[in-house]
Amino acid sequence: VAQADASEMLESQHTAAEQAVSAGGAEDTNTGILNKCPTKSTSVSAEDPAFPSRDESASTGSNPNTVVLDTAAVVADLEAGAAEQKDPEWHLTALDIDVGRFTQVMMGGGNLSEPMFFTADVEFSNKNIIGTTTEPGTFEVLCADNQVFATGTTDSVTVGGKSSATMSVAVTAKFTQSLVDDIVAEVMANNMEFKVHANVLVIAKVGLLRVKVHVRCDVTAATTRLFSDPATVVKDKSCSYSYTL
């Protein structure tokens, strides 16, 4: 009888444990207290809007939350890249100019109706980690009173990230008598120095993008250096850069 009673009690406990498991918990057989400890699950509820069900994702072809997160990541990368954009630096390495004719023009001789042509080499440094290839660019050079007296073009050049390249520049200068008089007066009044402004437009190809690079430079030229080392004629310069698509 005692054995039958014990068997009946064990069967009753076992039945209670099964009922507890089916209700989402597990019974502690030592205390008889039901511990509400749901089992760990790796499935995701389709009712949670933040986590679409497997069937829903398959039907739409993509997870909308993933798209939002990816888009946010791209925007963040672009903003970070713009914030870290470093402007290039440049310096004149060569200048091929007919100094004799230039001097003659400044002294009131020569034929002012004929333009002067000269070339220059400019080395510029790309301080960014991404390289670029530039398309041929254009520029104009103005005097202090905003008279345009020279125009030119820049060659296409490819430069890698964190490296330098040399760009060839072709310049055409046109003078009038009034412009010559203004230049001579400024040079004589400023210790043989001459200040000009240059506006440059170059298109840089970065990946699939074509970025317009607008450059404005204020340049001080030491004219006496034309007779000794023309490549050092640029005494001082200050440039500002802007970028548009």
Secondary structure as the mmCIF struct_conf table of DSSP 4:
data_model
#
loop_
_struct_conf.conf_type_id
_struct_conf.id
_struct_conf.beg_label_comp_id
_struct_conf.beg_label_asym_id
_struct_conf.beg_label_seq_id
_struct_conf.end_label_comp_id
_struct_conf.end_label_asym_id
_struct_conf.end_label_seq_id
HELX_RH_AL_P HELX_RH_AL_P1 ALA A 2 SER A 22
TURN_TY1_P TURN_TY1_P1 ALA A 23 GLY A 24
STRN STRN1 ALA A 26 GLU A 27
TURN_TY1_P TURN_TY1_P2 THR A 29 THR A 31
HELX_LH_PP_P HELX_LH_PP_P1 ILE A 33 ILE A 33
STRN STRN2 LEU A 34 ASN A 35
HELX_LH_PP_P HELX_LH_PP_P2 PRO A 38 LYS A 40
TURN_TY1_P TURN_TY1_P3 ALA A 46 GLU A 47
TURN_TY1_P TURN_TY1_P4 PRO A 49 ALA A 50
BEND BEND1 PHE A 51 PHE A 51
HELX_RH_AL_P HELX_RH_AL_P2 ARG A 54 THR A 60
BEND BEND2 GLY A 61 SER A 62
HELX_RH_AL_P HELX_RH_AL_P3 PRO A 64 ALA A 83
TURN_TY1_P TURN_TY1_P5 GLU A 84 GLU A 84
STRN STRN3 GLU A 89 ASP A 96
HELX_RH_AL_P HELX_RH_AL_P4 VAL A 99 MET A 106
TURN_TY1_P TURN_TY1_P6 MET A 107 GLY A 108
BEND BEND3 GLY A 110 GLY A 110
TURN_TY1_P TURN_TY1_P7 LEU A 112 SER A 113
BEND BEND4 GLU A 114 GLU A 114
HELX_LH_PP_P HELX_LH_PP_P3 PRO A 115 PRO A 115
STRN STRN4 MET A 116 ASN A 126
BEND BEND5 ASN A 128 ILE A 130
STRN STRN5 THR A 132 THR A 134
HELX_LH_PP_P HELX_LH_PP_P4 GLU A 135 PRO A 136
STRN STRN6 GLY A 137 LEU A 142
TURN_TY1_P TURN_TY1_P8 ALA A 144 ASP A 145
STRN STRN7 VAL A 148 THR A 154
STRN STRN8 VAL A 157 VAL A 159
TURN_TY1_P TURN_TY1_P9 GLY A 161 LYS A 162
STRN STRN9 SER A 163 ALA A 173
HELX_RH_AL_P HELX_RH_AL_P5 GLN A 177 ALA A 189
TURN_TY1_P TURN_TY1_P10 ASN A 190 MET A 192
STRN STRN10 GLU A 193 VAL A 206
TURN_TY1_P TURN_TY1_P11 GLY A 207 LEU A 208
STRN STRN11 LEU A 209 ALA A 222
HELX_RH_3T_P HELX_RH_3T_P1 THR A 223 PHE A 227
TURN_TY1_P TURN_TY1_P12 SER A 228 SER A 228
HELX_RH_3T_P HELX_RH_3T_P2 PRO A 230 THR A 232
STRN STRN12 VAL A 234 THR A 244
#
